[in-house]
Amino acid sequence: MTDSKASMSNAHALSMLQALRRLQQAAEVHSKSLGRDGELTPLQLLILQVVELEGEITAGQLARHVALSQSSLSGALARLESKGLLTRRRDDDDRRKQWMSLEADGRKALKHSPALLPEHALERFAGLPEWEQHAILAGLLRAAELFETPGSGVEEEEEEEF
């Protein structure tokens, strides 16, 4: 690599790190406020939102939606189930599969929970032109792909349930 390419690459790396750090700090601040305002963690809220959106979903599908391994998801599901917010049931044909569905208390908890993203950010995002919203989403998704460690993604796990 030439010196000019290396210095440009270093400048891009520094800019990326600064942007990622700003996002991380904002996410941490909002996450702490979620913890103070509600009884559920941001991950638990995300799980409930995905289950509500999908209606009924397998644990494997849910793990992919929330970017967790099935083993990591298992503990969160157990806590939500013990609170009466969702139910798990075994598939009639394939007993390895578990289906998640939201309970009435889960819907109520979602209704009274704070937004997972800061309201001001959602409002500002909604005010952007549609093309820019798509560009930001595409950039965030691509950045997430670039930063994932090869071979460690939940998308590689089998559909087999716990």
Secondary structure, DSSP 8 states (H G I E B T S, - for coil): --HHHHHHHHHHHHHHHHHHHHHHHHHHHHHHHHHHH-SS-HHHHHHHHHHHHHSEEEHHHHHHHTT--HHHHHHHHHHHHHTTSEEEEE-SS-TT-EEEEE-HHHHHHHHTS--SS-HHHHHHHHTS-HHHHHHHHHHHHHHHHHHS-TT--GGGS-S---
